[in-house]
Amino acid sequence: MKLLIADDHTLFRDALVQYIGRADPDAEVELAKDFYQTEEILKQGDDYDLLILDLRMPGMHGLNGVKTIRKDYPDLNVALMSGVAENEDVQQALDLGISGYFPKTLSGRALIRAIQSVADGEIYVPLEPDTRYIRPAYYDDGFFKQRSAAGGMSDGSQSSYDGNDFDLTPREHDVLFYLVTGASNKEIASALNLQVVTVKLHVRGICRKLDAKNRTQAALIARDHQIPLKQPIDAVVTG
């Protein structure tokens, strides 16, 4: 696992590096003290499994830093980390294409598990226990359940799901399977032998039925409600 962690708090960076080193002795960690140094490091062309950006560090200018990274490095796996983020900040960052959100109120152990999940290609956003709302950065860690959008973390409870709860069609179930994996519309179209415009229509229908604002939130809701998903039998297997 190769990480680039950008945060202006030296003590936090050092503590996080120690946690990561204990959890994964083979992990490679590069550090940046602000957004400007982050850009300089990325220009060197190293291939990182995950870039973690602190929302309020110098040079970020709110979510403008996220926008810049997503524009200049569209294939880079990016997560947002913060001790002050509001729900709107996180939702906008998700809309921009980040793969994870790490509140600094997470315990060290939970944060490491979250980082490992996102570095492995999953989506991680901690949610409140009985709602679909994203957990704010400044609440006490013990008050919330830790939920992973990719199913990597849970408090052990099970949410009941009736297959008719959301009235998804069989094809919408197929598309939702790939949404949860983070696949793009083009990748879903290729896997299911569909036109991209058809996939877009299915995604729109899924979001409407799940009452989701976007594809990322739809994936979160699917995991939160533990909607049973499996790879479609007619999927085109590649690689």
C-alpha positions as a Markdown table, in Angstrom:
| # | Residue | x | y | z |
|---|---|---|---|---|
| 1 | Met | 0.0 | 0.0 | 0.0 |
| 2 | Lys | 1.4 | 3.3 | -1.1 |
| 3 | Leu | -0.1 | 6.5 | 0.5 |
| 4 | Leu | 0.3 | 10.2 | 0.2 |
| 5 | Ile | -1.1 | 12.0 | 3.3 |
| 6 | Ala | -1.5 | 15.7 | 3.2 |
| 7 | Asp | -2.1 | 17.4 | 6.5 |
| 8 | Asp | -0.7 | 20.6 | 8.1 |
| 9 | His | -0.7 | 19.1 | 11.7 |
| 10 | Thr | 2.7 | 17.5 | 12.3 |
| 11 | Leu | 1.6 | 15.6 | 15.4 |
| 12 | Phe | -1.4 | 14.1 | 13.7 |
| 13 | Arg | 0.7 | 13.1 | 10.6 |
| 14 | Asp | 3.3 | 11.5 | 12.8 |
| 15 | Ala | 0.7 | 9.6 | 14.8 |
| 16 | Leu | -1.0 | 8.4 | 11.7 |
| 17 | Val | 2.2 | 7.2 | 10.2 |
| 18 | Gln | 3.0 | 5.2 | 13.3 |
| 19 | Tyr | -0.5 | 3.6 | 13.2 |
| 20 | Ile | -0.1 | 2.7 | 9.6 |
| 21 | Gly | 3.4 | 1.2 | 10.2 |
| 22 | Arg | 2.1 | -1.1 | 12.9 |
| 23 | Ala | -0.9 | -2.2 | 10.8 |
| 24 | Asp | 1.0 | -2.7 | 7.6 |
| 25 | Pro | 4.8 | -2.7 | 7.9 |
| 26 | Asp | 5.2 | -2.9 | 4.1 |
| 27 | Ala | 3.2 | 0.3 | 3.6 |
| 28 | Glu | 4.9 | 3.2 | 1.9 |
| 29 | Val | 3.8 | 6.7 | 3.2 |
| 30 | Glu | 4.7 | 10.0 | 1.7 |
| 31 | Leu | 3.8 | 13.2 | 3.7 |
| 32 | Ala | 2.9 | 16.7 | 2.6 |
| 33 | Lys | 2.4 | 19.7 | 4.9 |
| 34 | Asp | -0.1 | 21.5 | 2.7 |
| 35 | Phe | -1.8 | 21.5 | -0.7 |
| 36 | Tyr | 1.1 | 23.2 | -2.5 |
| 37 | Gln | 3.5 | 20.5 | -1.4 |
| 38 | Thr | 1.0 | 17.8 | -2.4 |
| 39 | Glu | 0.9 | 19.2 | -5.9 |
| 40 | Glu | 4.7 | 19.2 | -6.1 |
| 41 | Ile | 4.9 | 15.5 | -5.0 |
| 42 | Leu | 2.2 | 14.4 | -7.5 |
| 43 | Lys | 4.1 | 16.1 | -10.3 |
| 44 | Gln | 6.9 | 13.7 | -9.7 |
| 45 | Gly | 4.7 | 11.0 | -11.2 |
| 46 | Asp | 4.7 | 8.4 | -8.4 |
| 47 | Asp | 1.7 | 6.0 | -8.4 |
| 48 | Tyr | -0.2 | 6.1 | -5.1 |
| 49 | Asp | -2.9 | 3.8 | -4.0 |
| 50 | Leu | -4.5 | 6.6 | -2.1 |
| 51 | Leu | -4.2 | 10.4 | -1.6 |
| 52 | Ile | -5.6 | 11.6 | 1.7 |
| 53 | Leu | -6.4 | 15.4 | 1.8 |
| 54 | Asp | -7.1 | 17.4 | 4.9 |
| 55 | Leu | -10.0 | 19.7 | 4.1 |
| 56 | Arg | -8.7 | 22.8 | 5.9 |
| 57 | Met | -5.0 | 22.7 | 5.3 |
| 58 | Pro | -3.3 | 25.7 | 3.6 |
| 59 | Gly | -3.8 | 25.8 | -0.2 |
| 60 | Met | -7.0 | 23.7 | -0.2 |
| 61 | His | -9.4 | 26.7 | -0.3 |
| 62 | Gly | -12.2 | 24.4 | 0.8 |
| 63 | Leu | -13.2 | 21.9 | -1.9 |
| 64 | Asn | -11.3 | 23.8 | -4.6 |
| 65 | Gly | -8.3 | 21.6 | -3.8 |
| 66 | Val | -10.4 | 18.4 | -4.4 |
| 67 | Lys | -11.6 | 19.9 | -7.7 |
| 68 | Thr | -8.0 | 20.5 | -8.8 |
| 69 | Ile | -6.8 | 17.0 | -8.0 |
| 70 | Arg | -9.8 | 15.4 | -9.6 |
| 71 | Lys | -9.2 | 17.5 | -12.7 |
| 72 | Asp | -5.4 | 17.0 | -12.9 |
| 73 | Tyr | -5.4 | 13.4 | -11.7 |
| 74 | Pro | -8.7 | 11.8 | -12.6 |
| 75 | Asp | -7.5 | 8.2 | -12.0 |
| 76 | Leu | -6.0 | 8.9 | -8.6 |
| 77 | Asn | -7.9 | 7.4 | -5.6 |
| 78 | Val | -8.7 | 10.4 | -3.3 |
| 79 | Ala | -10.1 | 10.5 | 0.3 |
| 80 | Leu | -11.0 | 13.6 | 2.4 |
| 81 | Met | -10.0 | 13.9 | 6.0 |
| 82 | Ser | -11.3 | 16.5 | 8.4 |
| 83 | Gly | -12.0 | 17.5 | 12.0 |
| 84 | Val | -14.4 | 20.3 | 11.0 |
| 85 | Ala | -16.2 | 19.1 | 7.8 |
| 86 | Glu | -20.0 | 19.7 | 7.6 |
| 87 | Asn | -22.3 | 17.2 | 5.9 |
| 88 | Glu | -22.6 | 19.5 | 2.9 |
| 89 | Asp | -18.8 | 19.5 | 2.5 |
| 90 | Val | -18.7 | 15.7 | 2.5 |
| 91 | Gln | -21.6 | 15.3 | 0.1 |
| 92 | Gln | -20.1 | 17.8 | -2.4 |
| 93 | Ala | -16.7 | 16.0 | -2.1 |
| 94 | Leu | -18.5 | 12.7 | -2.9 |
| 95 | Asp | -20.1 | 14.4 | -5.9 |
| 96 | Leu | -16.6 | 15.4 | -7.1 |
| 97 | Gly | -15.6 | 11.7 | -7.0 |
| 98 | Ile | -13.7 | 11.1 | -3.8 |
| 99 | Ser | -13.6 | 7.5 | -2.6 |
| 100 | Gly | -13.7 | 8.1 | 1.1 |
| 101 | Tyr | -14.3 | 10.5 | 4.0 |
| 102 | Phe | -12.3 | 10.1 | 7.3 |
| 103 | Pro | -13.5 | 12.2 | 10.2 |
| 104 | Lys | -10.7 | 12.9 | 12.6 |
| 105 | Thr | -13.0 | 11.7 | 15.4 |
| 106 | Leu | -12.5 | 8.1 | 14.3 |
| 107 | Ser | -10.4 | 6.0 | 16.6 |
| 108 | Gly | -6.9 | 5.1 | 15.3 |
| 109 | Arg | -7.9 | 1.5 | 14.6 |
| 110 | Ala | -11.1 | 2.5 | 12.8 |
| 111 | Leu | -9.2 | 5.0 | 10.7 |
| 112 | Ile | -6.6 | 2.5 | 9.6 |
| 113 | Arg | -9.3 | 0.0 | 8.6 |
| 114 | Ala | -11.0 | 2.8 | 6.6 |
| 115 | Ile | -7.8 | 3.7 | 4.8 |
| 116 | Gln | -7.1 | 0.1 | 3.9 |
| 117 | Ser | -10.6 | -0.3 | 2.5 |
| 118 | Val | -10.4 | 2.7 | 0.3 |
| 119 | Ala | -6.8 | 1.9 | -0.8 |
| 120 | Asp | -8.2 | -1.5 | -1.9 |
| 121 | Gly | -10.8 | 0.2 | -4.1 |
| 122 | Glu | -13.8 | 0.3 | -1.9 |
| 123 | Ile | -15.8 | 3.3 | -0.8 |
| 124 | Tyr | -15.9 | 4.4 | 2.8 |
| 125 | Val | -18.2 | 6.9 | 4.5 |
| 126 | Pro | -19.2 | 6.5 | 8.1 |
| 127 | Leu | -23.0 | 6.9 | 8.7 |
| 128 | Glu | -25.1 | 7.6 | 11.7 |
| 129 | Pro | -26.8 | 4.6 | 13.3 |
| 130 | Asp | -30.4 | 4.9 | 12.3 |
| 131 | Thr | -30.3 | 7.3 | 9.4 |
| 132 | Arg | -28.6 | 7.6 | 6.0 |
| 133 | Tyr | -26.9 | 10.8 | 7.0 |
| 134 | Ile | -23.1 | 11.1 | 6.8 |
| 135 | Arg | -21.4 | 11.3 | 10.2 |
| 136 | Pro | -20.1 | 14.8 | 11.0 |
| 137 | Ala | -16.4 | 15.2 | 11.8 |
| 138 | Tyr | -16.8 | 16.7 | 15.2 |
| 139 | Tyr | -19.1 | 14.2 | 17.0 |
| 140 | Asp | -17.9 | 11.7 | 19.6 |
| 141 | Asp | -16.5 | 8.5 | 18.1 |
| 142 | Gly | -18.4 | 6.2 | 20.4 |
| 143 | Phe | -21.8 | 7.6 | 19.5 |
| 144 | Phe | -21.9 | 6.3 | 16.0 |
| 145 | Lys | -21.8 | 3.0 | 14.2 |
| 146 | Gln | -18.9 | 2.6 | 11.7 |
| 147 | Arg | -20.4 | 1.7 | 8.4 |
| 148 | Ser | -18.4 | 1.1 | 5.2 |
| 149 | Ala | -20.1 | 1.7 | 1.8 |
| 150 | Ala | -18.3 | -1.4 | 0.6 |
| 151 | Gly | -19.3 | -3.5 | 3.6 |
| 152 | Gly | -15.9 | -3.6 | 5.1 |
| 153 | Met | -17.0 | -2.2 | 8.5 |
| 154 | Ser | -20.1 | -2.6 | 10.6 |
| 155 | Asp | -21.3 | -2.6 | 14.2 |
| 156 | Gly | -22.5 | -6.1 | 13.7 |
| 157 | Ser | -26.2 | -5.3 | 13.4 |
| 158 | Gln | -28.3 | -6.5 | 10.5 |
| 159 | Ser | -30.7 | -4.3 | 8.6 |
| 160 | Ser | -33.7 | -6.2 | 7.3 |
| 161 | Tyr | -34.4 | -5.9 | 3.5 |
| 162 | Asp | -37.4 | -7.0 | 1.6 |
| 163 | Gly | -36.6 | -7.4 | -2.1 |
| 164 | Asn | -39.7 | -5.4 | -2.9 |
| 165 | Asp | -38.8 | -2.5 | -0.6 |
| 166 | Phe | -37.3 | -0.4 | -3.4 |
| 167 | Asp | -39.1 | -2.0 | -6.3 |
| 168 | Leu | -35.9 | -2.4 | -8.3 |
| 169 | Thr | -36.0 | -4.2 | -11.6 |
| 170 | Pro | -33.7 | -7.1 | -12.3 |
| 171 | Arg | -31.6 | -4.9 | -14.6 |
| 172 | Glu | -31.4 | -2.2 | -12.0 |
| 173 | His | -30.1 | -4.7 | -9.5 |
| 174 | Asp | -27.4 | -5.6 | -12.1 |
| 175 | Val | -26.4 | -2.0 | -12.5 |
| 176 | Leu | -26.5 | -1.3 | -8.8 |
| 177 | Phe | -24.1 | -4.2 | -8.3 |
| 178 | Tyr | -21.5 | -2.3 | -10.3 |
| 179 | Leu | -22.4 | 1.1 | -8.8 |
| 180 | Val | -21.4 | -0.4 | -5.4 |
| 181 | Thr | -18.0 | -1.5 | -6.8 |
| 182 | Gly | -17.4 | 2.1 | -8.1 |
| 183 | Ala | -17.6 | 1.3 | -11.8 |
| 184 | Ser | -18.2 | 4.1 | -14.3 |
| 185 | Asn | -21.2 | 4.1 | -16.7 |
| 186 | Lys | -18.8 | 3.1 | -19.5 |
| 187 | Glu | -17.5 | 0.1 | -17.5 |
| 188 | Ile | -21.0 | -0.9 | -16.5 |
| 189 | Ala | -22.2 | -0.7 | -20.2 |
| 190 | Ser | -19.3 | -2.9 | -21.3 |
| 191 | Ala | -19.9 | -5.5 | -18.5 |
| 192 | Leu | -23.6 | -5.7 | -19.2 |
| 193 | Asn | -23.4 | -5.3 | -23.0 |
| 194 | Leu | -25.6 | -2.2 | -22.8 |
| 195 | Gln | -25.4 | 1.3 | -24.3 |
| 196 | Val | -24.0 | 4.0 | -22.0 |
| 197 | Val | -27.2 | 6.0 | -22.4 |
| 198 | Thr | -29.2 | 2.9 | -21.2 |
| 199 | Val | -27.0 | 2.6 | -18.1 |
| 200 | Lys | -27.6 | 6.3 | -17.4 |
| 201 | Leu | -31.3 | 5.7 | -17.5 |
| 202 | His | -31.0 | 2.8 | -15.1 |
| 203 | Val | -28.8 | 4.8 | -12.7 |
| 204 | Arg | -31.4 | 7.6 | -12.8 |
| 205 | Gly | -34.1 | 5.1 | -11.9 |
| 206 | Ile | -32.1 | 3.6 | -9.1 |
| 207 | Cys | -31.4 | 7.0 | -7.6 |
| 208 | Arg | -35.1 | 7.8 | -7.7 |
| 209 | Lys | -36.2 | 4.6 | -6.1 |
| 210 | Leu | -33.5 | 4.7 | -3.4 |
| 211 | Asp | -34.2 | 8.4 | -2.8 |
| 212 | Ala | -30.5 | 9.1 | -3.6 |
| 213 | Lys | -29.1 | 12.4 | -4.8 |
| 214 | Asn | -26.4 | 10.7 | -6.9 |
| 215 | Arg | -24.7 | 7.3 | -7.8 |
| 216 | Thr | -22.4 | 7.4 | -4.8 |
| 217 | Gln | -25.2 | 7.9 | -2.3 |
| 218 | Ala | -27.1 | 5.1 | -4.0 |
| 219 | Ala | -24.2 | 2.8 | -3.4 |
| 220 | Leu | -24.1 | 3.9 | 0.3 |
| 221 | Ile | -27.8 | 3.3 | 0.7 |
| 222 | Ala | -27.5 | -0.2 | -0.9 |
| 223 | Arg | -24.8 | -1.1 | 1.6 |
| 224 | Asp | -26.5 | 0.5 | 4.5 |
| 225 | His | -29.7 | -1.5 | 3.8 |
| 226 | Gln | -27.7 | -4.6 | 2.9 |
| 227 | Ile | -29.5 | -5.0 | -0.4 |
| 228 | Pro | -28.4 | -8.4 | -1.6 |
| 229 | Leu | -26.4 | -8.0 | -4.8 |
| 230 | Lys | -24.5 | -10.5 | -6.9 |
| 231 | Gln | -22.5 | -10.3 | -10.1 |
| 232 | Pro | -25.0 | -10.6 | -13.1 |
| 233 | Ile | -24.7 | -14.0 | -14.8 |
| 234 | Asp | -24.7 | -12.3 | -18.2 |
| 235 | Ala | -21.8 | -9.9 | -17.3 |
| 236 | Val | -18.9 | -9.8 | -19.7 |
| 237 | Val | -15.8 | -11.0 | -17.8 |
| 238 | Thr | -12.6 | -9.3 | -18.8 |
| 239 | Gly | -9.0 | -9.4 | -17.7 |
